[in-house]
Amino acid sequence: MLQKIIGGLCAILVVISVPVKAEELVIEVVRESDGQVIGEEKTVKSTDALSMTDDFVSLVATIHLEAGPSASIDSKLAVGTVVLNRFRDKEKWGYETLNDVIYADRQFAVTKKSEFGKIKDQVKMSSKSDAGLGSSFMAAYNLMTDTDRYLVDPEIQYFYGSADIRNWADHTYCFTLGGNSFFK
């Protein structure tokens, strides 16, 4: 499960600085209790593959709203995994881009909320993200840049927004994380 893959990250704060021109992003991992930088600072330049593409920004917003703003990094990685698993399974889903997955009819209801656009704008424009959006950004960044390390079972392609659901249509229950139940 995700807990074993990313262990102690739940006790940290991720601070993301985005210059006004969004030419690069600076990511710091900060211990929440005393504000000390404990992780390696990473810089993502606009020439990098993920940079600030609309697909990436949509992934951050989807993770943030589907997992919940205060959800653990593990929960956010699990939600992002579902999006990426669907994208990678072209034979079953046929999607060409992450936005195709995210905006697919009757899939991720958060795309219809006014908050979705606001979160996307915040990801693109803010100079410093709050802790909740920062961990959503970090989840999306980790999934996009180190996919093999963070993705769990590629067959997990569904989640239901309730931790109490174990039986859902013809899907096989896998685990519950945060407020979501995950299925194959």
C-alpha positions, 0 to 999 in steps of 0.5 A, spaced: 500 500 500 501 507 499 503 507 506 509 503 505 511 506 499 512 513 502 512 512 509 513 519 513 511 524 509 504 525 512 508 529 518 511 534 513 509 541 509 510 542 502 511 549 500 511 550 493 513 557 490 511 559 483 514 565 480 509 570 477 512 568 470 511 561 472 518 559 468 520 555 474 517 552 480 521 551 487 518 545 491 521 545 498 519 539 504 518 543 510 517 539 517 511 542 519 512 543 527 518 547 526 519 550 519 525 546 518 527 544 511 528 537 511 527 535 504 531 536 498 529 543 494 527 541 487 526 546 481 521 544 475 523 549 469 518 550 464 522 546 459 521 540 463 515 535 460 510 536 466 512 544 467 505 547 468 501 543 462 494 544 463 494 536 464 498 537 470 494 543 473 488 539 472 491 533 475 493 537 481 486 540 482 482 533 481 487 530 486 486 536 491 478 536 490 477 528 490 481 526 496 480 532 500 484 539 501 486 536 508 487 529 506 494 525 507 499 525 501 497 517 501 490 519 499 492 524 494 497 519 491 491 514 491 486 518 487 492 520 482 493 513 481 486 512 479 487 517 474 494 515 471 492 508 471 486 510 466 490 514 462 495 508 461 490 503 460 489 505 453 486 499 451 480 499 456 479 507 456 482 509 450 484 516 453 489 520 449 491 525 455 490 526 462 485 531 461 481 526 457 481 522 463 479 527 468 474 531 463 470 524 461 463 524 462 460 522 468 467 520 471 470 526 476 464 530 478 469 535 481 470 538 474 463 541 474 464 545 481 466 552 480 472 550 485 475 546 480 477 552 476 479 556 482 484 551 484 487 550 477 488 558 477 491 558 484 496 552 481 498 556 475 498 563 479 500 563 486 506 565 489 506 560 495 501 554 495 497 553 502 499 546 505 493 542 502 494 545 495 502 544 496 501 536 498 496 535 492 501 538 487 507 534 490 502 528 489 501 530 482 509 531 481 511 525 484 506 521 480 508 524 473 516 524 475 517 517 478 511 513 476 513 506 477 515 508 484 508 511 486 503 507 482 500 501 485 496 496 482 495 498 475 488 495 475 486 500 480 482 504 476 476 506 480 474 509 487 468 511 490 467 517 495 465 513 501 470 509 506 464 505 508 463 502 501 466 495 500 461 492 494 460 497 488 457 494 481 462 489 479 468 492 481 473 488 486 474 492 493 482 493 494 482 498 500 480 504 503 484 510 504 482 517 507 475 518 505 475 513 499 474 506 497 478 503 491 476 498 486 479 494 480 
